[in-house]
Amino acid sequence: MSASGGASSDIYHDDVNDATVLIVGDLAWPVVVLVLVVIVLATQRRPIGRLIDRMKSFTVPGGSAELAGSVSEGGADKIFDLVEALTRNVSEQIERTEPIENGRDGDVIGNREPVAEFAPLRDDEVNGLVMLRTKLTNLLFELAVPPPPGGFGAVTSTIDVLSGRGVLDSATARALRDAVDIADQAARGATVPRRVVVAVENSGPAILEQLALLRTVAAARFEDHVLDTLQQELPVGWSIDIDRAIVSDDLPELVSALGDGAIRHARVDALVSAAGQECVIEVRARLQPGAPVQIKAVQDWIEALPSALPIVLVMLGDRVTARELQQIKGDRVGSVEILQWDVEASSLTAVLRKSLMSSGVPAAVTVPSQPS
């Protein structure tokens, strides 16, 4: 009995030994591979890191995957460039001093877009690229009111809209696109170098403040942009008189004796003359459908102009409705054309030519001479 028990014990120990050998054998290669990987990573960490940085994507069974990578150190310089571009863009002088807002002021019915008051932003920290992008996007959307036809799209599209309106110069628009691109990389999980983080923390508030300042001159900047474009594209033989005062042809009703002998008149952004005909071009950045105050202001301004004088109204965003246009025009003889700048800027000269041709009234009759 004892002999039989001893034999069973030997068999059991042999089985355990065999199992141990099998387990060790199965684990040996993974352990060796793991050790080799650790050694390679420890000795080749920098080269491998640079290789991974250069990889943009890789393929796996069933599809491909994108690697977030890292934001370039040069991103900090682009943040600084944006601050510089915005500061220069905002500091450019608007070509007006103490403009008369839409409405009546003594003997003058004003028309120039005013420079608005600055509303300071909340003193919030900007502690990341994603936060900067969010706040920057909100301010750009505010700058682009009225929104372009079809509404707001991507933030880069809004930058293009503001550039087309003359609110942003080319350098500022380019710097904004670069900053948005860097922020988008961070939002996708890219590593942000410390230098970029510091640049955002230091310059982010200044960027937002400059955009907020830009809101105060956006309407006036658009008005000047349209007039500059008109002067650059003016056909040969045409002439233009900027910020012209025009006396109504309905003198008995609108001309009044003010103590100094002056008479009531209206100002227009530009009076264009060609082949003995004349036409007014008027820029209204804040005119939009469903804005009764602005529509009434334009209506009052038009009533003070000679009835036969053709007018081209340049506006942003969607066109006013047919009913609103009729309200603006009233019983005028001369045409009133609407030009939607966001989608019809290239048609400015063509629309003016059409209005001049439709006048049919000599300039000497259409626009009474302004008294000295």
HELIX and SHEET records of a PDB file:
HELIX    1   1 SER A    2  THR A   43  1                                  42    
HELIX    2   2 ARG A   45  ARG A   54  1                                  10    
HELIX    3   3 GLY A   75  SER A   91  1                                  17    
HELIX    4   4 LEU A  129  LEU A  143  1                                  15    
HELIX    5   5 VAL A  155  GLY A  164  1                                  10    
HELIX    6   6 SER A  170  ALA A  187  1                                  18    
HELIX    7   7 ARG A  194  ARG A  215  1                                  22    
HELIX    8   8 ALA A  218  GLU A  233  1                                  16    
HELIX    9   9 LEU A  251  LEU A  254  1                                   4    
HELIX   10  10 PRO A  292  GLU A  303  1                                  12    
HELIX   11  11 ALA A  322  LYS A  329  1                                   8    
HELIX   12  12 TRP A  341  GLU A  344  1                                   4    
HELIX   13  13 ALA A  345  SER A  347  5                                   3    
HELIX   14  14 LEU A  348  SER A  359  1                                  12    
HELIX   15  15 ALA A  363  THR A  366  1                                   4    
SHEET    1   A 2 SER A  57  VAL A  60  0                                        
SHEET    2   A 2 GLY A  63  GLU A  66 -1                                        
SHEET    1   B 4 GLY A 103  ASP A 105  0                                        
SHEET    2   B 4 VAL A 108  GLY A 110 -1                                        
SHEET    3   B 4 HIS A 265  ALA A 274  1                                        
SHEET    4   B 4 SER A 239  VAL A 247 -1                                        
SHEET    1   C 6 GLY A 103  ASP A 105  0                                        
SHEET    2   C 6 VAL A 108  GLY A 110 -1                                        
SHEET    3   C 6 HIS A 265  ALA A 274  1                                        
SHEET    4   C 6 GLN A 277  ARG A 284 -1                                        
SHEET    5   C 6 ILE A 311  MET A 315  1                                        
SHEET    6   C 6 VAL A 336  GLN A 340  1                                        
END                                                                             
